[in-house]
């Protein structure tokens, strides 16, 4: 086996393992922060790990036995881990040669689509409503993320995320990339399913929405995938649009990337604490405005600013 292949395999395992292992920790920190702001003791930071262990040990109960419904949780988690291998983490993405920004957007969308299909297949009216809301948010949020990444691609002259990161390191921020970074940060709030955009879940309205019929190991895999996805998208934001400082030493750059991603998730958690849930029409209107702002970044990028 050649050295290059071994290096790619090693980076792939490193990216996926770090995302898989650290995603529950990031969620635990966000929960602890929320409890602190609410003047509560709150659960321990390791509570998400305990929740996963408990769910993995429970009985697998299902409302239907369809093939897609059966494999959807594992496939959703696998899709998010594949996404982690397309995102830079301290260095170039291990599978950057296998896909560019277009592929990255498709893979990021696939996990949400699988969640929607599972909700529709469950037979629950609450899950169907949650799936419908998830679809509407997807149509509003994904264009924002796509435009933000295209702005970076235009500036760097390449669709490869690693190439965009290298260009950003060498040239520093511009007006267009700064606006794109803010747009991507605003999109992350909905991608993470946090207030004010936890509309598909909305416990007080539709009792958990998309995941209401999931339990045991299936619920564990879905929750793990959602936590991993919010960490991966935070890493995408900081590595593509804020890739400074860069030391050229993988362990240092890796730790720095994770710290910056955690700062982004702390901001997401703060917004989650201080804002009430929006109605779906309000959320759609809000992201329409964000999309228009991201188009201004695209215009700036085209004229070289």
C-alpha positions, 0 to 999 in steps of 0.5 A: 500500500502506497504512502499516499493511500496510507496517509489518506486513510489515516486522515479519514479515520482521524476526521471521522473518529474525532467528529464521532467522539467529540460531537456528544461532548460539544452538545454537552457543553452547549447544554451546560451553557444553556443551564448556566444562563438559566441559573440551573445546575444542569446535566453533566457535560458527559450527559450526551454520552450517557444518553447514547449508551442508555438508548443503545441498550434499549429495545428497537421498537418500530412503527413500520418495517420498510427497507429504507426505514430500517437502514435510515438511522445508520445511513444518516450517521454514515452520511454525516461521517462521509461529510466530515471527510470532505471538510478540512480539519487542521489540514486538507480534507482526506477525501477532497480529491473525491468531491468538491463544494457541489458534492459537499452540499449534496452530502450535507443535504442527504442526511436531512432528506433521510430524516424527512423520509424516515418521518414520512414513513413512520406513519405518525401525523406529528412526524409528518408535520415535522418532516414537512417543516424540515423540508421547508427549512431545507429549501430556505437554508441550503441555498444560503450555504451553497451561495456562501461556499460558491463565494469562496470558490469564486475568490479562490478560483477552485471548487475544492474546499481545501483549495479555498482554505489555502487561498483564504490563508494566503490572501486574508478576508475580503468583503465578499468572504466576510459576508459569506461567513456571516451568512453561513453562521446564520444558516448554522443555527437552523442546520443545528436545529436550535432555537429559534429554528427548532421548528421541525422538532418543536416539543411543545407543538408537535411532541418531537416532530421528525423523531417522535416515533424513533426509540432505542438504537435508532434514536441514538444514531439519529441524535448522534448524526445531528450532533455530529453534523452541527460540529462538522458544519462549524468546522466547515465555517472556521476552516474555510472562512476563518483558517487563521492562524496556521502553524503548519503542524497538524496537532496544533492546527487540529486543536485550533480548528476544534477550539474555533468550532467550539466557539462557533457552537457556543454562539449558537447555544447563546442564540438558542437560549435568548430567542423564542421559537419562530413560526415556520413562515417567519423562519422562511421570511428570515432566511429569504433575507439572509439569502438576498444578503448572501447574493450581495456577497456573490456580487462582490466576489464577481467584481473582485472585492 
